Amino acid sequence: MIKIERLVFNPFQENTYLIYDESGECAIIDPGCSNVQENDELDKFISDNSLKPVAHLYTHCHIDHVLGISHVNKQYGLLPLMHPESFKILQTVPSQGRMFGVDIDQIVQPMNFINDGDTIKVGSFALEVFYTPGHVDGHVCFVNHFGRFVIVGDVLFLGSIGRTDLLTGDFDLLEKSIKTKLYTLPQDYVVYPGHGPQTTIGHEMFNNPFVRGK
């Protein structure tokens, strides 16, 4: 059975996800832990549940989603996995930090990348990579068809969508990503966003005021 834990971190109230199964192997997605207390909260959940992190994944590289990148690398020996275009955005994180008054002392560099259609194996389950730019270049979503859920980062929210006024944002491209990628999933798939509560594909298809239907 696949389990999903959501931890809310940093001043941006970012959702960090841990996905795991009975094997104990887990994926850490978008660790946004930004201080010692938040690092400890992440580590305590992993320790209390006897988990073994085996994947360190990013939907995208805006600062609120990567604040824990160094901690996860040091604590669990895992290099980050992201889309190649996200790597370019990762290089801008120090300047993103200056914009928001946040100091970033170290950026961990990936050695490998993920692309649209790739599959990431964790324990007995797999996460399929959907390339979904528009909020920012390099943005991906992680889909699990057995558990019928998708981790969407900042592409889609309950009743809203990701902002497109930041570097490389593009509303038309974001709308295309939602309609041609996310809205092709069955309506009962649960959507786990980068901020705020979960929703479903069907709910957003019929009720989202920004992007409806196919």
C-alpha positions in Angstrom: 0.0 0.0 0.0 1.3 3.4 -1.0 1.3 6.1 1.7 1.8 9.8 1.3 2.9 12.2 4.0 2.6 16.0 3.6 4.9 18.2 5.7 4.4 22.0 5.4 7.6 24.0 5.6 9.2 27.5 5.4 7.5 30.9 5.3 6.0 30.1 1.9 4.0 27.2 3.4 5.3 24.8 0.9 4.2 21.1 0.8 7.0 18.6 1.1 5.9 15.0 0.3 7.2 11.7 1.4 5.8 8.7 -0.6 6.5 5.2 0.7 5.2 1.7 0.9 5.6 -1.4 3.1 9.1 -2.0 1.9 10.2 1.2 3.8 11.7 2.8 0.7 10.6 6.3 0.2 10.8 9.3 -2.2 11.3 12.8 -0.8 9.7 15.3 -3.2 10.4 19.0 -3.0 12.0 19.2 0.5 11.4 22.8 1.6 12.7 22.5 5.1 14.5 25.7 5.9 15.9 25.5 9.4 17.0 23.1 12.0 13.6 22.5 13.5 12.1 21.7 10.0 15.0 19.5 9.2 14.4 17.6 12.4 10.7 17.3 11.7 11.5 15.6 8.3 14.1 13.4 9.8 11.9 12.4 12.8 9.1 11.2 10.5 11.6 9.2 8.4 13.1 7.7 11.6 9.8 7.0 13.4 8.5 5.1 10.3 11.7 3.3 9.7 11.9 4.7 6.2 14.8 4.5 3.8 14.9 7.5 1.4 16.0 6.3 -2.1 14.8 9.2 -4.3 15.3 12.9 -3.9 13.0 14.5 -6.5 12.0 18.0 -7.6 8.9 19.2 -9.4 10.7 22.5 -10.0 13.4 24.7 -8.6 11.8 27.8 -7.2 13.4 28.7 -3.9 10.5 27.6 -1.7 10.8 24.0 -3.1 14.6 23.6 -2.8 15.4 25.0 0.6 16.0 21.5 1.9 18.2 20.3 -1.0 21.5 20.4 1.0 20.0 18.8 4.1 18.6 15.8 2.2 21.9 15.4 0.3 24.0 15.4 3.5 21.6 13.4 5.7 20.7 10.7 3.2 23.5 10.8 0.6 21.1 11.4 -2.2 21.7 13.7 -5.1 18.7 15.6 -6.5 16.8 14.5 -9.6 15.2 17.1 -11.7 14.4 18.0 -15.4 17.4 19.5 -17.3 15.6 22.8 -17.7 15.1 22.9 -13.9 18.9 22.7 -13.5 19.1 26.1 -15.2 16.6 27.5 -12.8 18.5 26.0 -9.9 21.4 28.2 -10.8 19.2 31.3 -10.1 18.3 30.2 -6.5 20.8 32.5 -4.8 19.3 35.5 -6.7 15.8 34.2 -5.9 16.9 34.2 -2.3 18.1 37.8 -2.4 14.7 38.7 -3.8 12.9 37.2 -0.8 15.5 38.0 1.8 16.6 34.4 2.2 20.3 33.3 2.3 21.2 30.2 0.3 24.7 29.0 1.3 25.0 25.9 -0.9 23.4 24.5 -4.0 23.7 20.7 -4.5 24.3 19.9 -8.2 22.5 16.9 -9.8 24.5 14.3 -11.7 21.5 12.8 -13.6 18.2 14.2 -15.0 14.7 13.1 -15.5 12.6 13.7 -18.6 9.0 13.4 -19.8 7.9 9.7 -19.8 10.6 8.5 -17.5 9.7 6.1 -14.6 11.2 6.3 -11.2 11.0 3.1 -9.1 10.6 3.3 -5.4 9.9 0.1 -3.4 7.1 -1.7 -5.2 5.7 1.4 -6.9 6.6 3.7 -9.8 6.3 7.4 -10.5 5.8 8.5 -14.1 7.3 11.9 -15.1 5.0 14.4 -16.9 6.8 17.4 -18.3 4.5 20.4 -17.4 6.2 23.8 -18.1 4.4 27.1 -17.9 4.8 28.0 -14.2 8.5 27.7 -14.8 10.8 25.9 -17.2 11.7 22.4 -16.2 8.5 21.8 -14.2 7.5 18.2 -13.9 4.7 16.2 -12.2 4.9 12.8 -10.7 2.1 10.3 -11.4 1.3 7.0 -9.8 -1.3 5.1 -11.7 -1.8 2.3 -9.1 -2.4 4.7 -6.3 -4.3 7.1 -8.6 -2.6 10.3 -7.6 -0.3 13.0 -9.0 2.2 15.3 -7.3 1.8 18.5 -9.3 4.1 21.1 -7.7 2.9 24.6 -8.6 1.0 23.7 -11.8 -2.5 23.2 -10.4 -4.1 24.1 -7.1 -7.5 23.7 -5.5 -9.4 26.3 -7.5 -6.3 27.9 -8.9 -3.2 27.5 -11.0 0.5 28.4 -10.7 1.5 32.0 -11.1 3.1 32.9 -14.5 4.7 36.3 -13.7 8.0 34.9 -12.6 11.1 34.0 -14.7 10.1 31.8 -17.7 6.4 31.8 -16.7 3.9 31.5 -19.6 0.2 31.3 -19.1 -0.5 29.8 -22.5 2.1 27.1 -21.9 0.8 26.4 -18.4 -2.8 26.0 -19.8 -1.5 23.6 -22.4 0.3 21.5 -19.8 -2.8 21.3 -17.7 -5.1 20.4 -20.5 -2.9 18.0 -22.5 -1.2 16.4 -19.5 -3.1 16.6 -16.2 -6.6 16.7 -17.6 -5.9 13.5 -19.6 -5.8 11.6 -16.3 -8.9 10.0 -14.9 -11.1 12.3 -12.9 -10.7 10.5 -9.6 -6.9 10.9 -9.5 -6.0 12.9 -6.4 -4.0 16.0 -7.0 -1.3 16.9 -4.4 -0.1 20.5 -5.0 2.9 22.3 -3.8 0.8 24.6 -1.6 -2.5 24.2 0.1 -4.9 21.2 0.3 -5.4 18.3 -2.1 -8.0 18.2 -4.8 -8.9 15.9 -7.7 -8.5 16.1 -11.5 -12.3 15.9 -12.0 -13.0 18.7 -9.5 -10.5 21.1 -11.3 -11.7 20.1 -14.8 -15.2 21.3 -14.0 -14.6 24.0 -11.4 -11.3 25.6 -11.8 -12.0 29.2 -12.9 -8.6 29.5 -14.7 -8.4 26.3 -16.8 -11.5 24.1 -17.3 -12.2 21.0 -19.3 -10.0 19.6 -22.0 
